[in-house]
Amino acid sequence: MKEHGLIKKLENQAAKYKQRAHKSPIDRKRHDRIEHDEQKMMRVAYNQLGWSYAKIASFFDRDSRTVAGKV
């Protein structure tokens, strides 16, 4: 049950982070920096939930290589 609450919190935070995203009109990829609050939530997903970089990247709409460098 605790895990479910944590996932719900991550969903809410990820939605907030996606709203402030800057996407390129050419390749539709995110070109904004990962802020400290987003990095902290990615670290929570990695350490507490045991998610892979790829899963975290898809959840936060990021590239997995970027996530791997920040977590």
PyMOL Python script that loads the backbone (N, CA, C, O; Angstrom):
from pymol import cmd

cmd.read_pdbstr("""\
ATOM      1  N   MET A   1       0.826  -1.200   0.000  1.00  0.00           N
ATOM      2  CA  MET A   1       0.000   0.000   0.000  1.00  0.00           C
ATOM      3  C   MET A   1       0.868   1.262   0.000  1.00  0.00           C
ATOM      4  O   MET A   1       0.537   2.253  -0.650  1.00  0.00           O
ATOM      5  N   LYS A   2       1.975   1.213   0.732  1.00  0.00           N
ATOM      6  CA  LYS A   2       2.869   2.357   0.776  1.00  0.00           C
ATOM      7  C   LYS A   2       3.448   2.641  -0.610  1.00  0.00           C
ATOM      8  O   LYS A   2       3.610   3.795  -1.007  1.00  0.00           O
ATOM      9  N   GLU A   3       3.753   1.572  -1.329  1.00  0.00           N
ATOM     10  CA  GLU A   3       4.300   1.711  -2.678  1.00  0.00           C
ATOM     11  C   GLU A   3       3.295   2.383  -3.605  1.00  0.00           C
ATOM     12  O   GLU A   3       3.670   3.209  -4.438  1.00  0.00           O
ATOM     13  N   HIS A   4       2.026   2.033  -3.461  1.00  0.00           N
ATOM     14  CA  HIS A   4       0.977   2.623  -4.293  1.00  0.00           C
ATOM     15  C   HIS A   4       0.871   4.130  -4.049  1.00  0.00           C
ATOM     16  O   HIS A   4       0.708   4.904  -4.992  1.00  0.00           O
ATOM     17  N   GLY A   5       0.963   4.541  -2.789  1.00  0.00           N
ATOM     18  CA  GLY A   5       0.918   5.968  -2.466  1.00  0.00           C
ATOM     19  C   GLY A   5       2.104   6.716  -3.034  1.00  0.00           C
ATOM     20  O   GLY A   5       1.970   7.853  -3.488  1.00  0.00           O
ATOM     21  N   LEU A   6       3.261   6.083  -3.010  1.00  0.00           N
ATOM     22  CA  LEU A   6       4.471   6.693  -3.557  1.00  0.00           C
ATOM     23  C   LEU A   6       4.365   6.843  -5.078  1.00  0.00           C
ATOM     24  O   LEU A   6       4.781   7.860  -5.635  1.00  0.00           O
ATOM     25  N   ILE A   7       3.816   5.844  -5.736  1.00  0.00           N
ATOM     26  CA  ILE A   7       3.626   5.912  -7.187  1.00  0.00           C
ATOM     27  C   ILE A   7       2.642   7.022  -7.533  1.00  0.00           C
ATOM     28  O   ILE A   7       2.842   7.747  -8.507  1.00  0.00           O
ATOM     29  N   LYS A   8       1.583   7.160  -6.745  1.00  0.00           N
ATOM     30  CA  LYS A   8       0.594   8.210  -6.973  1.00  0.00           C
ATOM     31  C   LYS A   8       1.232   9.593  -6.822  1.00  0.00           C
ATOM     32  O   LYS A   8       0.943  10.508  -7.593  1.00  0.00           O
ATOM     33  N   LYS A   9       2.102   9.731  -5.820  1.00  0.00           N
ATOM     34  CA  LYS A   9       2.813  10.996  -5.615  1.00  0.00           C
ATOM     35  C   LYS A   9       3.717  11.294  -6.807  1.00  0.00           C
ATOM     36  O   LYS A   9       3.790  12.433  -7.267  1.00  0.00           O
ATOM     37  N   LEU A  10       4.407  10.262  -7.308  1.00  0.00           N
ATOM     38  CA  LEU A  10       5.273  10.444  -8.476  1.00  0.00           C
ATOM     39  C   LEU A  10       4.463  10.858  -9.706  1.00  0.00           C
ATOM     40  O   LEU A  10       4.910  11.694 -10.491  1.00  0.00           O
ATOM     41  N   GLU A  11       3.272  10.274  -9.874  1.00  0.00           N
ATOM     42  CA  GLU A  11       2.418  10.631 -11.012  1.00  0.00           C
ATOM     43  C   GLU A  11       2.039  12.106 -10.964  1.00  0.00           C
ATOM     44  O   GLU A  11       2.080  12.798 -11.981  1.00  0.00           O
ATOM     45  N   ASN A  12       1.673  12.579  -9.788  1.00  0.00           N
ATOM     46  CA  ASN A  12       1.289  13.985  -9.644  1.00  0.00           C
ATOM     47  C   ASN A  12       2.463  14.910  -9.915  1.00  0.00           C
ATOM     48  O   ASN A  12       2.309  15.927 -10.590  1.00  0.00           O
ATOM     49  N   GLN A  13       3.624  14.569  -9.400  1.00  0.00           N
ATOM     50  CA  GLN A  13       4.811  15.386  -9.613  1.00  0.00           C
ATOM     51  C   GLN A  13       5.238  15.360 -11.078  1.00  0.00           C
ATOM     52  O   GLN A  13       5.615  16.391 -11.635  1.00  0.00           O
ATOM     53  N   ALA A  14       5.180  14.183 -11.704  1.00  0.00           N
ATOM     54  CA  ALA A  14       5.575  14.057 -13.112  1.00  0.00           C
ATOM     55  C   ALA A  14       4.673  14.909 -14.002  1.00  0.00           C
ATOM     56  O   ALA A  14       5.144  15.503 -14.972  1.00  0.00           O
ATOM     57  N   ALA A  15       3.393  14.972 -13.683  1.00  0.00           N
ATOM     58  CA  ALA A  15       2.480  15.805 -14.458  1.00  0.00           C
ATOM     59  C   ALA A  15       2.873  17.277 -14.343  1.00  0.00           C
ATOM     60  O   ALA A  15       2.797  18.023 -15.320  1.00  0.00           O
ATOM     61  N   LYS A  16       3.288  17.688 -13.157  1.00  0.00           N
ATOM     62  CA  LYS A  16       3.734  19.069 -12.947  1.00  0.00           C
ATOM     63  C   LYS A  16       4.999  19.352 -13.750  1.00  0.00           C
ATOM     64  O   LYS A  16       5.130  20.417 -14.354  1.00  0.00           O
ATOM     65  N   TYR A  17       5.923  18.405 -13.756  1.00  0.00           N
ATOM     66  CA  TYR A  17       7.174  18.592 -14.483  1.00  0.00           C
ATOM     67  C   TYR A  17       6.951  18.616 -15.991  1.00  0.00           C
ATOM     68  O   TYR A  17       7.634  19.350 -16.705  1.00  0.00           O
ATOM     69  N   LYS A  18       6.017  17.834 -16.472  1.00  0.00           N
ATOM     70  CA  LYS A  18       5.734  17.798 -17.908  1.00  0.00           C
ATOM     71  C   LYS A  18       5.120  19.113 -18.390  1.00  0.00           C
ATOM     72  O   LYS A  18       5.284  19.488 -19.551  1.00  0.00           O
ATOM     73  N   GLN A  19       4.417  19.810 -17.501  1.00  0.00           N
ATOM     74  CA  GLN A  19       3.812  21.091 -17.878  1.00  0.00           C
ATOM     75  C   GLN A  19       4.869  22.159 -18.127  1.00  0.00           C
ATOM     76  O   GLN A  19       4.668  23.048 -18.955  1.00  0.00           O
ATOM     77  N   ARG A  20       5.976  22.083 -17.431  1.00  0.00           N
ATOM     78  CA  ARG A  20       7.016  23.087 -17.612  1.00  0.00           C
ATOM     79  C   ARG A  20       8.055  22.673 -18.662  1.00  0.00           C
ATOM     80  O   ARG A  20       9.100  23.311 -18.787  1.00  0.00           O
ATOM     81  N   ALA A  21       7.772  21.623 -19.401  1.00  0.00           N
ATOM     82  CA  ALA A  21       8.705  21.101 -20.404  1.00  0.00           C
ATOM     83  C   ALA A  21       8.821  22.040 -21.600  1.00  0.00           C
ATOM     84  O   ALA A  21       7.856  22.694 -21.995  1.00  0.00           O
ATOM     85  N   HIS A  22      10.008  22.090 -22.157  1.00  0.00           N
ATOM     86  CA  HIS A  22      10.277  22.825 -23.393  1.00  0.00           C
ATOM     87  C   HIS A  22      10.656  21.800 -24.448  1.00  0.00           C
ATOM     88  O   HIS A  22      11.741  21.220 -24.408  1.00  0.00           O
ATOM     89  N   LYS A  23       9.750  21.585 -25.391  1.00  0.00           N
ATOM     90  CA  LYS A  23      10.001  20.597 -26.435  1.00  0.00           C
ATOM     91  C   LYS A  23      10.362  21.283 -27.739  1.00  0.00           C
ATOM     92  O   LYS A  23       9.832  22.341 -28.077  1.00  0.00           O
ATOM     93  N   SER A  24      11.268  20.659 -28.456  1.00  0.00           N
ATOM     94  CA  SER A  24      11.687  21.166 -29.743  1.00  0.00           C
ATOM     95  C   SER A  24      10.591  20.902 -30.778  1.00  0.00           C
ATOM     96  O   SER A  24      10.035  19.804 -30.806  1.00  0.00           O
ATOM     97  N   PRO A  25      10.270  21.871 -31.619  1.00  0.00           N
ATOM     98  CA  PRO A  25       9.267  21.625 -32.661  1.00  0.00           C
ATOM     99  C   PRO A  25       9.776  20.685 -33.751  1.00  0.00           C
ATOM    100  O   PRO A  25       8.988  20.137 -34.522  1.00  0.00           O
ATOM    101  N   ILE A  26      11.085  20.502 -33.812  1.00  0.00           N
ATOM    102  CA  ILE A  26      11.665  19.657 -34.853  1.00  0.00           C
ATOM    103  C   ILE A  26      11.598  18.180 -34.474  1.00  0.00           C
ATOM    104  O   ILE A  26      11.082  17.364 -35.237  1.00  0.00           O
ATOM    105  N   ASP A  27      12.115  17.838 -33.301  1.00  0.00           N
ATOM    106  CA  ASP A  27      12.174  16.423 -32.929  1.00  0.00           C
ATOM    107  C   ASP A  27      11.225  16.049 -31.790  1.00  0.00           C
ATOM    108  O   ASP A  27      11.168  14.881 -31.405  1.00  0.00           O
ATOM    109  N   ARG A  28      10.485  17.006 -31.246  1.00  0.00           N
ATOM    110  CA  ARG A  28       9.500  16.798 -30.177  1.00  0.00           C
ATOM    111  C   ARG A  28      10.116  16.197 -28.911  1.00  0.00           C
ATOM    112  O   ARG A  28       9.418  15.563 -28.120  1.00  0.00           O
ATOM    113  N   LYS A  29      11.413  16.396 -28.723  1.00  0.00           N
ATOM    114  CA  LYS A  29      12.087  15.927 -27.517  1.00  0.00           C
ATOM    115  C   LYS A  29      12.233  17.082 -26.543  1.00  0.00           C
ATOM    116  O   LYS A  29      12.228  18.253 -26.922  1.00  0.00           O
ATOM    117  N   ARG A  30      12.364  16.716 -25.277  1.00  0.00           N
ATOM    118  CA  ARG A  30      12.543  17.741 -24.256  1.00  0.00           C
ATOM    119  C   ARG A  30      13.963  18.282 -24.292  1.00  0.00           C
ATOM    120  O   ARG A  30      14.931  17.527 -24.380  1.00  0.00           O
ATOM    121  N   HIS A  31      14.069  19.588 -24.225  1.00  0.00           N
ATOM    122  CA  HIS A  31      15.378  20.234 -24.224  1.00  0.00           C
ATOM    123  C   HIS A  31      15.530  21.160 -23.023  1.00  0.00           C
ATOM    124  O   HIS A  31      16.307  22.114 -23.061  1.00  0.00           O
ATOM    125  N   ASP A  32      14.788  20.877 -21.965  1.00  0.00           N
ATOM    126  CA  ASP A  32      14.926  21.669 -20.753  1.00  0.00           C
ATOM    127  C   ASP A  32      15.760  20.905 -19.733  1.00  0.00           C
ATOM    128  O   ASP A  32      15.861  19.679 -19.786  1.00  0.00           O
ATOM    129  N   ARG A  33      16.346  21.639 -18.818  1.00  0.00           N
ATOM    130  CA  ARG A  33      17.181  21.025 -17.793  1.00  0.00           C
ATOM    131  C   ARG A  33      16.323  20.293 -16.778  1.00  0.00           C
ATOM    132  O   ARG A  33      15.155  20.619 -16.570  1.00  0.00           O
ATOM    133  N   ILE A  34      16.920  19.314 -16.163  1.00  0.00           N
ATOM    134  CA  ILE A  34      16.254  18.625 -15.068  1.00  0.00           C
ATOM    135  C   ILE A  34      16.495  19.454 -13.814  1.00  0.00           C
ATOM    136  O   ILE A  34      17.635  19.620 -13.380  1.00  0.00           O
ATOM    137  N   GLU A  35      15.427  19.967 -13.243  1.00  0.00           N
ATOM    138  CA  GLU A  35      15.526  20.773 -12.029  1.00  0.00           C
ATOM    139  C   GLU A  35      15.775  19.858 -10.829  1.00  0.00           C
ATOM    140  O   GLU A  35      15.593  18.643 -10.907  1.00  0.00           O
ATOM    141  N   HIS A  36      16.188  20.460  -9.733  1.00  0.00           N
ATOM    142  CA  HIS A  36      16.539  19.682  -8.545  1.00  0.00           C
ATOM    143  C   HIS A  36      15.359  18.896  -7.980  1.00  0.00           C
ATOM    144  O   HIS A  36      15.536  17.771  -7.512  1.00  0.00           O
ATOM    145  N   ASP A  37      14.154  19.477  -8.019  1.00  0.00           N
ATOM    146  CA  ASP A  37      13.003  18.756  -7.481  1.00  0.00           C
ATOM    147  C   ASP A  37      12.660  17.532  -8.334  1.00  0.00           C
ATOM    148  O   ASP A  37      12.270  16.492  -7.803  1.00  0.00           O
ATOM    149  N   GLU A  38      12.804  17.659  -9.645  1.00  0.00           N
ATOM    150  CA  GLU A  38      12.554  16.522 -10.536  1.00  0.00           C
ATOM    151  C   GLU A  38      13.619  15.445 -10.347  1.00  0.00           C
ATOM    152  O   GLU A  38      13.313  14.253 -10.341  1.00  0.00           O
ATOM    153  N   GLN A  39      14.853  15.869 -10.197  1.00  0.00           N
ATOM    154  CA  GLN A  39      15.950  14.928  -9.967  1.00  0.00           C
ATOM    155  C   GLN A  39      15.740  14.159  -8.662  1.00  0.00           C
ATOM    156  O   GLN A  39      16.022  12.962  -8.592  1.00  0.00           O
ATOM    157  N   LYS A  40      15.253  14.835  -7.648  1.00  0.00           N
ATOM    158  CA  LYS A  40      14.995  14.197  -6.359  1.00  0.00           C
ATOM    159  C   LYS A  40      13.921  13.115  -6.496  1.00  0.00           C
ATOM    160  O   LYS A  40      14.051  12.032  -5.925  1.00  0.00           O
ATOM    161  N   MET A  41      12.863  13.411  -7.252  1.00  0.00           N
ATOM    162  CA  MET A  41      11.795  12.420  -7.431  1.00  0.00           C
ATOM    163  C   MET A  41      12.278  11.240  -8.280  1.00  0.00           C
ATOM    164  O   MET A  41      11.843  10.109  -8.064  1.00  0.00           O
ATOM    165  N   MET A  42      13.158  11.488  -9.229  1.00  0.00           N
ATOM    166  CA  MET A  42      13.731  10.391 -10.013  1.00  0.00           C
ATOM    167  C   MET A  42      14.572   9.487  -9.113  1.00  0.00           C
ATOM    168  O   MET A  42      14.548   8.264  -9.247  1.00  0.00           O
ATOM    169  N   ARG A  43      15.307  10.101  -8.203  1.00  0.00           N
ATOM    170  CA  ARG A  43      16.130   9.324  -7.270  1.00  0.00           C
ATOM    171  C   ARG A  43      15.258   8.480  -6.339  1.00  0.00           C
ATOM    172  O   ARG A  43      15.621   7.354  -5.997  1.00  0.00           O
ATOM    173  N   VAL A  44      14.114   9.023  -5.933  1.00  0.00           N
ATOM    174  CA  VAL A  44      13.167   8.269  -5.101  1.00  0.00           C
ATOM    175  C   VAL A  44      12.656   7.049  -5.870  1.00  0.00           C
ATOM    176  O   VAL A  44      12.584   5.951  -5.318  1.00  0.00           O
ATOM    177  N   ALA A  45      12.303   7.240  -7.136  1.00  0.00           N
ATOM    178  CA  ALA A  45      11.814   6.129  -7.954  1.00  0.00           C
ATOM    179  C   ALA A  45      12.880   5.053  -8.119  1.00  0.00           C
ATOM    180  O   ALA A  45      12.576   3.861  -8.119  1.00  0.00           O
ATOM    181  N   TYR A  46      14.121   5.480  -8.257  1.00  0.00           N
ATOM    182  CA  TYR A  46      15.218   4.530  -8.452  1.00  0.00           C
ATOM    183  C   TYR A  46      15.548   3.777  -7.160  1.00  0.00           C
ATOM    184  O   TYR A  46      15.670   2.552  -7.163  1.00  0.00           O
ATOM    185  N   ASN A  47      15.690   4.510  -6.071  1.00  0.00           N
ATOM    186  CA  ASN A  47      16.119   3.901  -4.809  1.00  0.00           C
ATOM    187  C   ASN A  47      15.004   3.171  -4.068  1.00  0.00           C
ATOM    188  O   ASN A  47      15.207   2.054  -3.592  1.00  0.00           O
ATOM    189  N   GLN A  48      13.838   3.785  -3.968  1.00  0.00           N
ATOM    190  CA  GLN A  48      12.776   3.210  -3.149  1.00  0.00           C
ATOM    191  C   GLN A  48      11.885   2.231  -3.906  1.00  0.00           C
ATOM    192  O   GLN A  48      11.395   1.260  -3.331  1.00  0.00           O
ATOM    193  N   LEU A  49      11.675   2.487  -5.197  1.00  0.00           N
ATOM    194  CA  LEU A  49      10.820   1.597  -5.980  1.00  0.00           C
ATOM    195  C   LEU A  49      11.613   0.602  -6.823  1.00  0.00           C
ATOM    196  O   LEU A  49      11.057  -0.387  -7.300  1.00  0.00           O
ATOM    197  N   GLY A  50      12.899   0.857  -7.007  1.00  0.00           N
ATOM    198  CA  GLY A  50      13.735  -0.055  -7.773  1.00  0.00           C
ATOM    199  C   GLY A  50      13.474  -0.016  -9.268  1.00  0.00           C
ATOM    200  O   GLY A  50      13.722  -0.996  -9.972  1.00  0.00           O
ATOM    201  N   TRP A  51      12.976   1.109  -9.754  1.00  0.00           N
ATOM    202  CA  TRP A  51      12.679   1.231 -11.182  1.00  0.00           C
ATOM    203  C   TRP A  51      13.965   1.361 -11.986  1.00  0.00           C
ATOM    204  O   TRP A  51      14.974   1.870 -11.497  1.00  0.00           O
ATOM    205  N   SER A  52      13.912   0.896 -13.220  1.00  0.00           N
ATOM    206  CA  SER A  52      15.051   1.027 -14.133  1.00  0.00           C
ATOM    207  C   SER A  52      15.081   2.445 -14.702  1.00  0.00           C
ATOM    208  O   SER A  52      14.107   3.192 -14.606  1.00  0.00           O
ATOM    209  N   TYR A  53      16.217   2.796 -15.293  1.00  0.00           N
ATOM    210  CA  TYR A  53      16.348   4.111 -15.912  1.00  0.00           C
ATOM    211  C   TYR A  53      15.323   4.298 -17.026  1.00  0.00           C
ATOM    212  O   TYR A  53      14.769   5.384 -17.193  1.00  0.00           O
ATOM    213  N   ALA A  54      15.079   3.250 -17.774  1.00  0.00           N
ATOM    214  CA  ALA A  54      14.125   3.332 -18.885  1.00  0.00           C
ATOM    215  C   ALA A  54      12.709   3.605 -18.384  1.00  0.00           C
ATOM    216  O   ALA A  54      11.981   4.394 -18.985  1.00  0.00           O
ATOM    217  N   LYS A  55      12.316   2.961 -17.293  1.00  0.00           N
ATOM    218  CA  LYS A  55      10.976   3.167 -16.748  1.00  0.00           C
ATOM    219  C   LYS A  55      10.831   4.574 -16.187  1.00  0.00           C
ATOM    220  O   LYS A  55       9.800   5.220 -16.380  1.00  0.00           O
ATOM    221  N   ILE A  56      11.854   5.048 -15.498  1.00  0.00           N
ATOM    222  CA  ILE A  56      11.826   6.407 -14.960  1.00  0.00           C
ATOM    223  C   ILE A  56      11.756   7.412 -16.106  1.00  0.00           C
ATOM    224  O   ILE A  56      11.003   8.384 -16.043  1.00  0.00           O
ATOM    225  N   ALA A  57      12.540   7.176 -17.145  1.00  0.00           N
ATOM    226  CA  ALA A  57      12.553   8.075 -18.300  1.00  0.00           C
ATOM    227  C   ALA A  57      11.191   8.158 -18.963  1.00  0.00           C
ATOM    228  O   ALA A  57      10.742   9.252 -19.307  1.00  0.00           O
ATOM    229  N   SER A  58      10.534   7.048 -19.145  1.00  0.00           N
ATOM    230  CA  SER A  58       9.212   7.078 -19.774  1.00  0.00           C
ATOM    231  C   SER A  58       8.178   7.742 -18.872  1.00  0.00           C
ATOM    232  O   SER A  58       7.262   8.408 -19.354  1.00  0.00           O
ATOM    233  N   PHE A  59       8.327   7.563 -17.579  1.00  0.00           N
ATOM    234  CA  PHE A  59       7.398   8.147 -16.612  1.00  0.00           C
ATOM    235  C   PHE A  59       7.505   9.669 -16.584  1.00  0.00           C
ATOM    236  O   PHE A  59       6.495  10.364 -16.474  1.00  0.00           O
ATOM    237  N   PHE A  60       8.729  10.182 -16.684  1.00  0.00           N
ATOM    238  CA  PHE A  60       8.964  11.619 -16.629  1.00  0.00           C
ATOM    239  C   PHE A  60       9.142  12.245 -18.012  1.00  0.00           C
ATOM    240  O   PHE A  60       9.454  13.431 -18.117  1.00  0.00           O
ATOM    241  N   ASP A  61       8.947  11.469 -19.060  1.00  0.00           N
ATOM    242  CA  ASP A  61       9.067  11.930 -20.445  1.00  0.00           C
ATOM    243  C   ASP A  61      10.467  12.485 -20.706  1.00  0.00           C
ATOM    244  O   ASP A  61      10.630  13.603 -21.195  1.00  0.00           O
ATOM    245  N   ARG A  62      11.469  11.679 -20.368  1.00  0.00           N
ATOM    246  CA  ARG A  62      12.871  12.042 -20.556  1.00  0.00           C
ATOM    247  C   ARG A  62      13.586  10.945 -21.327  1.00  0.00           C
ATOM    248  O   ARG A  62      13.029   9.870 -21.550  1.00  0.00           O
ATOM    249  N   ASP A  63      14.812  11.216 -21.731  1.00  0.00           N
ATOM    250  CA  ASP A  63      15.655  10.213 -22.360  1.00  0.00           C
ATOM    251  C   ASP A  63      16.329   9.398 -21.253  1.00  0.00           C
ATOM    252  O   ASP A  63      16.732   9.958 -20.234  1.00  0.00           O
ATOM    253  N   SER A  64      16.452   8.097 -21.444  1.00  0.00           N
ATOM    254  CA  SER A  64      17.019   7.247 -20.397  1.00  0.00           C
ATOM    255  C   SER A  64      18.484   7.568 -20.115  1.00  0.00           C
ATOM    256  O   SER A  64      18.951   7.384 -18.992  1.00  0.00           O
ATOM    257  N   ARG A  65      19.213   8.047 -21.126  1.00  0.00           N
ATOM    258  CA  ARG A  65      20.603   8.436 -20.898  1.00  0.00           C
ATOM    259  C   ARG A  65      20.696   9.659 -19.998  1.00  0.00           C
ATOM    260  O   ARG A  65      21.623   9.776 -19.196  1.00  0.00           O
ATOM    261  N   THR A  66      19.751  10.556 -20.128  1.00  0.00           N
ATOM    262  CA  THR A  66      19.720  11.738 -19.263  1.00  0.00           C
ATOM    263  C   THR A  66      19.402  11.346 -17.836  1.00  0.00           C
ATOM    264  O   THR A  66      20.011  11.855 -16.895  1.00  0.00           O
ATOM    265  N   VAL A  67      18.453  10.445 -17.674  1.00  0.00           N
ATOM    266  CA  VAL A  67      18.093   9.974 -16.336  1.00  0.00           C
ATOM    267  C   VAL A  67      19.257   9.258 -15.676  1.00  0.00           C
ATOM    268  O   VAL A  67      19.519   9.453 -14.489  1.00  0.00           O
ATOM    269  N   ALA A  68      19.949   8.438 -16.433  1.00  0.00           N
ATOM    270  CA  ALA A  68      21.088   7.680 -15.878  1.00  0.00           C
ATOM    271  C   ALA A  68      22.181   8.620 -15.367  1.00  0.00           C
ATOM    272  O   ALA A  68      22.864   8.299 -14.395  1.00  0.00           O
ATOM    273  N   GLY A  69      22.348   9.746 -15.995  1.00  0.00           N
ATOM    274  CA  GLY A  69      23.360  10.696 -15.561  1.00  0.00           C
ATOM    275  C   GLY A  69      22.948  11.526 -14.364  1.00  0.00           C
ATOM    276  O   GLY A  69      23.801  12.133 -13.717  1.00  0.00           O
ATOM    277  N   LYS A  70      21.670  11.568 -14.053  1.00  0.00           N
ATOM    278  CA  LYS A  70      21.171  12.420 -12.974  1.00  0.00           C
ATOM    279  C   LYS A  70      20.780  11.654 -11.707  1.00  0.00           C
ATOM    280  O   LYS A  70      20.697  12.242 -10.628  1.00  0.00           O
ATOM    281  N   VAL A  71      20.545  10.368 -11.833  1.00  0.00           N
ATOM    282  CA  VAL A  71      20.085   9.601 -10.662  1.00  0.00           C
ATOM    283  C   VAL A  71      21.217   9.083  -9.873  1.00  0.00           C
ATOM    284  O   VAL A  71      21.010   8.418  -8.858  1.00  0.00           O
TER     285      VAL A  71
END
""", "prot")
cmd.dss("prot")
cmd.show_as("cartoon", "prot")
cmd.util.cbc("prot")
cmd.orient("prot")
